[in-house]
Amino acid sequence: MKSYMKKVAAVVAVAGVALSTAACSNSGNNATVASYKGGKITQQQYYDEMKKSQAGKSALANMIINRALEQQYGKYVSSKKVDKKYSNYKKQYGSQFSAVLQQNGMTASTFKQNLKTNLLSEAALKHINKISKKQEQQAWKNYQPKVTVQHILVAKKSTAESIIKQLKDGKSFKSLAKKYSLDTATKNKAGKLPAFDSTDNTLDSAFKTAAFKLKTGEVTESPVKSQSGYHVIKMISHPAKGKFADHKKAIDDEIYASMAQDQAVMKDVIATVLKNAGVSIKDNDLKDVLSAYVSTGATK
């Protein structure tokens, strides 16, 4: 089973561009940035050097994108919402959280900024790209309602096959989960997982596909291979699909989540945000800084 914890590094992206807190400024051009024996580096010299580099151009592009998103969609992303998202990650990673941030070159502050940018981008996506009835109908065809399962995770296929045989011979799922399962979060809970539906993105797709085929009370006839190993799955509750209206929000969330993973879609969203912002690049050397999103002629 795939870990419930998402990689912190994945939060950094906005249409595939890593965010940076670096900034270039040409105010006080002769102010000293650094000095050394026999000389100094001024803000103007630093600025001239930075704007030649890809890192400098990326920093400026991200500053523009962040501020355009904030100006247009800031009212939809409260600090409380950002803090809640941050707390969820912190809770998931526990004592390793600080180390993970450090490994990804981030601090708590920059990580929060990245989370906020992602939330702003999601808000922009939902306002710019409206979901069509056709998209909802297609998603509804593949939708599975929330199910509850037990599972036993092992490293070897032969072990999983042995467990399936023992279940057929009358052994309880609870005892076998406690004895064999490598999933420490569920092995002492009879292997029970939190309820999930087809929109869930924390579980391995092979695991979900196998689970959704089971009727209430059924156990997988053969081991289910995932990225984590081999699973034996028992369906505790597989309710009827029900009506579309009851699941509309979950389906729409799934569609938007899929859009957010599509770089082409998100680039179009950011391009629209920049167009609405009326961005004007004053420095001719930086006129192409937003070319990844908009044509050169779209900026003044």
C-alpha positions as CSV (number, residue, x, y, z in Angstrom):
1,M,0.0,0.0,0.0
2,K,1.3,3.4,-0.9
3,S,2.2,5.7,2.1
4,Y,-0.4,8.1,3.2
5,M,2.3,10.8,3.4
6,K,2.8,12.7,0.2
7,K,6.3,13.9,-0.6
8,V,6.8,17.5,0.6
9,A,8.7,18.3,-2.6
10,A,5.6,17.7,-4.6
11,V,4.0,20.7,-2.9
12,V,6.6,23.1,-4.5
13,A,5.2,23.0,-8.0
14,V,3.0,25.5,-9.8
15,A,2.6,24.3,-13.4
16,G,5.9,22.5,-13.0
17,V,8.0,25.5,-11.8
18,A,9.7,25.3,-8.5
19,L,9.0,28.3,-6.3
20,S,11.7,30.5,-4.8
21,T,11.7,33.2,-2.2
22,A,14.7,34.9,-3.8
23,A,14.1,38.4,-5.0
24,C,16.0,40.9,-7.1
25,S,15.7,44.6,-6.4
26,N,17.1,47.6,-8.2
27,S,16.2,50.1,-5.5
28,G,19.2,51.8,-3.9
29,N,21.3,50.6,-6.8
30,N,24.6,51.6,-5.2
31,A,23.9,50.1,-1.8
32,T,26.5,47.4,-0.8
33,V,25.3,43.8,-0.8
34,A,28.7,42.4,0.2
35,S,32.3,43.7,0.6
36,Y,35.7,42.2,0.6
37,K,39.3,43.4,0.9
38,G,39.7,45.9,-2.0
39,G,36.2,45.9,-3.3
40,K,32.5,45.5,-2.9
41,I,29.4,44.2,-4.7
42,T,26.5,46.6,-5.1
43,Q,22.8,45.9,-5.5
44,Q,23.0,47.0,-9.1
45,Q,25.9,44.6,-9.8
46,Y,24.1,41.8,-8.1
47,Y,20.8,42.6,-10.0
48,D,22.6,42.7,-13.3
49,E,24.2,39.3,-12.6
50,M,21.0,37.7,-11.3
51,K,18.9,38.7,-14.3
52,K,21.3,36.9,-16.6
53,S,20.8,33.6,-14.8
54,Q,17.9,31.2,-15.1
55,A,17.6,31.1,-11.3
56,G,17.1,34.9,-11.3
57,K,14.5,34.8,-14.0
58,S,12.6,32.0,-12.3
59,A,12.6,33.9,-9.1
60,L,11.1,37.0,-10.8
61,A,8.5,34.8,-12.7
62,N,7.4,33.2,-9.5
63,M,7.2,36.5,-7.7
64,I,4.9,37.8,-10.4
65,I,2.8,34.7,-10.4
66,N,2.4,34.6,-6.7
67,R,1.4,38.3,-6.5
68,A,-1.0,37.9,-9.4
69,L,-2.6,34.9,-7.8
70,E,-2.8,36.6,-4.4
71,Q,-4.4,39.7,-5.9
72,Q,-7.0,37.8,-7.8
73,Y,-7.7,34.8,-5.5
74,G,-6.3,35.7,-2.1
75,K,-9.8,36.1,-0.6
76,Y,-10.4,32.4,-1.2
77,V,-7.3,31.2,0.7
78,S,-7.2,32.2,4.4
79,S,-4.2,31.8,6.6
80,K,-6.3,29.4,8.6
81,K,-6.7,27.2,5.6
82,V,-2.9,27.3,5.0
83,D,-2.2,26.5,8.6
84,K,-4.6,23.5,8.5
85,K,-2.9,22.1,5.5
86,Y,0.5,22.7,7.1
87,S,-0.6,21.0,10.3
88,N,-1.7,17.9,8.3
89,Y,1.7,17.5,6.8
90,K,3.4,18.0,10.1
91,K,1.2,15.4,11.7
92,Q,1.8,12.9,8.9
93,Y,5.6,13.2,9.1
94,G,5.8,13.5,12.9
95,S,9.4,13.8,14.3
96,Q,10.8,13.6,10.7
97,F,9.1,16.7,9.5
98,S,12.0,19.2,10.1
99,A,14.4,16.8,8.4
100,V,12.2,16.3,5.4
101,L,11.9,20.1,5.0
102,Q,15.6,20.5,5.2
103,Q,16.3,17.7,2.7
104,N,14.0,19.6,0.2
105,G,15.7,22.9,0.9
106,M,12.8,24.5,2.7
107,T,12.0,26.1,6.0
108,A,8.6,26.1,7.7
109,S,8.0,29.6,6.3
110,T,8.8,28.7,2.6
111,F,6.8,25.5,2.8
112,K,3.8,27.4,4.0
113,Q,4.3,29.8,1.1
114,N,4.4,26.9,-1.3
115,L,1.2,25.5,0.2
116,K,-0.5,28.8,-0.1
117,T,0.6,29.1,-3.8
118,N,-0.9,25.7,-4.5
119,L,-4.1,26.6,-2.8
120,L,-4.3,29.9,-4.8
121,S,-3.6,27.9,-8.0
122,E,-6.4,25.5,-7.1
123,A,-8.8,28.4,-6.5
124,A,-7.8,29.9,-9.9
125,L,-8.3,26.5,-11.6
126,K,-11.8,26.2,-10.2
127,H,-12.8,29.7,-11.3
128,I,-11.3,29.6,-14.7
129,N,-12.0,26.0,-15.7
130,K,-15.6,25.0,-15.1
131,I,-16.5,21.3,-15.1
132,S,-18.9,20.2,-17.8
133,K,-21.8,17.8,-17.5
134,K,-19.9,15.5,-19.9
135,Q,-16.9,15.4,-17.6
136,E,-19.1,14.6,-14.6
137,Q,-21.0,11.9,-16.5
138,Q,-17.7,10.2,-17.5
139,A,-16.4,10.4,-14.0
140,W,-19.7,9.0,-12.6
141,K,-19.3,5.9,-14.8
142,N,-16.0,5.0,-13.1
143,Y,-17.0,6.2,-9.7
144,Q,-17.0,3.8,-6.7
145,P,-18.6,4.7,-3.4
146,K,-16.8,4.5,-0.1
147,V,-16.0,1.0,0.9
148,T,-14.4,-0.4,4.1
149,V,-11.9,-3.2,3.9
150,Q,-9.4,-5.2,5.9
151,H,-6.1,-6.1,4.5
152,I,-2.9,-8.0,5.3
153,L,0.3,-6.7,3.8
154,V,3.3,-9.1,3.4
155,A,6.6,-9.1,1.5
156,K,6.2,-12.4,-0.4
157,K,3.5,-13.7,-2.7
158,S,3.8,-17.2,-1.2
159,T,3.1,-15.8,2.2
160,A,-0.1,-14.1,0.9
161,E,-1.2,-17.3,-0.8
162,S,-0.7,-19.2,2.5
163,I,-2.8,-16.6,4.4
164,I,-5.6,-17.0,1.8
165,K,-5.5,-20.8,2.3
166,Q,-5.6,-20.3,6.1
167,L,-8.7,-18.0,5.8
168,K,-10.5,-20.7,3.7
169,D,-9.6,-23.2,6.5
170,G,-11.4,-21.1,9.0
171,K,-8.7,-18.9,10.6
172,S,-9.8,-15.4,11.5
173,F,-8.7,-12.4,9.5
174,K,-8.0,-10.6,12.8
175,S,-5.5,-13.2,14.1
176,L,-3.7,-13.5,10.7
177,A,-3.4,-9.7,10.4
178,K,-1.8,-9.5,13.8
179,K,0.6,-12.4,13.0
180,Y,1.6,-11.5,9.5
181,S,0.8,-7.9,8.4
182,L,3.7,-5.5,7.8
183,D,1.3,-2.5,8.0
184,T,1.9,-1.4,11.6
185,A,-0.9,1.1,11.4
186,T,-3.6,-1.6,10.9
187,K,-2.2,-5.0,12.0
188,N,-3.6,-4.6,15.5
189,K,-6.9,-3.3,14.2
190,A,-7.7,-6.5,12.3
191,G,-6.2,-4.9,9.2
192,K,-9.0,-2.4,8.9
193,L,-8.4,0.7,6.8
194,P,-10.3,4.0,6.8
195,A,-13.2,4.0,4.3
196,F,-12.2,5.2,0.8
197,D,-13.8,5.7,-2.6
198,S,-12.4,5.9,-6.2
199,T,-11.3,9.5,-5.7
200,D,-8.8,8.5,-3.0
201,N,-5.2,9.2,-4.1
202,T,-3.4,7.7,-1.1
203,L,-3.9,4.1,-1.9
204,D,-2.2,2.1,-4.7
205,S,-4.4,1.9,-7.8
206,A,-4.0,-1.9,-8.0
207,F,-5.1,-2.2,-4.4
208,K,-8.2,-0.1,-5.1
209,T,-9.1,-1.9,-8.3
210,A,-9.0,-5.3,-6.6
211,A,-10.9,-4.0,-3.6
212,F,-13.8,-2.6,-5.7
213,K,-14.3,-6.0,-7.4
214,L,-15.2,-7.6,-4.0
215,K,-18.7,-7.9,-2.6
216,T,-19.3,-7.6,1.1
217,G,-17.7,-10.5,3.0
218,E,-15.6,-11.6,0.0
219,V,-11.8,-12.1,0.2
220,T,-9.4,-11.8,-2.8
221,E,-8.8,-15.2,-4.4
222,S,-5.2,-14.4,-5.2
223,P,-2.6,-11.9,-3.7
224,V,-2.8,-8.3,-4.9
225,K,0.6,-6.8,-5.8
226,S,1.2,-3.1,-5.0
227,Q,4.3,-0.9,-4.6
228,S,4.5,-2.0,-0.9
229,G,4.2,-5.8,-1.4
230,Y,1.4,-8.3,-1.5
231,H,-2.1,-7.9,0.0
232,V,-4.9,-10.1,1.1
233,I,-8.0,-8.0,1.1
234,K,-11.4,-8.6,2.7
235,M,-14.5,-6.5,1.9
236,I,-16.3,-5.4,5.1
237,S,-18.8,-3.1,3.5
238,H,-19.4,-2.4,-0.2
239,P,-22.6,-0.3,-0.5
240,A,-24.6,0.4,-3.6
241,K,-23.4,3.2,-5.8
242,G,-26.5,5.3,-5.1
243,K,-27.4,8.6,-6.9
244,F,-25.0,11.0,-8.6
245,A,-26.3,14.0,-6.6
246,D,-25.1,12.3,-3.4
247,H,-21.5,12.1,-4.7
248,K,-21.3,15.2,-6.9
249,K,-18.8,17.1,-4.7
250,A,-16.5,14.1,-4.4
251,I,-16.6,13.6,-8.2
252,D,-16.0,17.3,-8.9
253,D,-13.1,17.3,-6.5
254,E,-11.6,14.3,-8.3
255,I,-11.9,16.0,-11.7
256,Y,-10.2,19.1,-10.4
257,A,-7.5,17.0,-8.8
258,S,-6.8,15.4,-12.1
259,M,-6.7,18.8,-13.8
260,A,-4.2,20.1,-11.2
261,Q,-1.8,17.3,-12.1
262,D,-1.9,18.2,-15.8
263,Q,0.9,20.7,-16.5
264,A,-0.7,21.9,-19.8
265,V,-3.9,22.7,-18.0
266,M,-2.2,24.6,-15.2
267,K,0.0,26.5,-17.6
268,D,-3.2,27.7,-19.3
269,V,-4.6,28.7,-15.9
270,I,-1.5,30.7,-15.0
271,A,-1.5,32.3,-18.4
272,T,-5.0,33.5,-17.8
273,V,-4.2,34.8,-14.4
274,L,-1.2,36.7,-15.8
275,K,-3.3,38.1,-18.7
276,N,-5.9,39.4,-16.2
277,A,-3.1,40.9,-14.1
278,G,-1.9,43.1,-17.0
279,V,1.7,42.4,-16.2
280,S,4.2,44.9,-17.6
281,I,7.9,44.0,-17.8
282,K,10.0,47.2,-17.6
283,D,13.4,45.7,-18.1
284,N,14.1,44.7,-21.7
285,D,16.6,42.0,-20.6
286,L,13.7,40.3,-18.7
287,K,10.9,40.7,-21.2
288,D,10.8,36.9,-21.9
289,V,10.6,35.9,-18.2
290,L,7.0,34.8,-18.5
291,S,7.4,33.1,-21.9
292,A,6.7,29.7,-20.4
293,Y,3.2,30.9,-19.8
294,V,2.4,33.6,-22.3
295,S,3.7,34.8,-25.6
296,T,6.2,37.6,-25.5
297,G,3.6,39.9,-27.1
298,A,1.2,39.4,-24.3
299,T,3.4,41.3,-21.9
300,K,4.4,44.9,-22.5
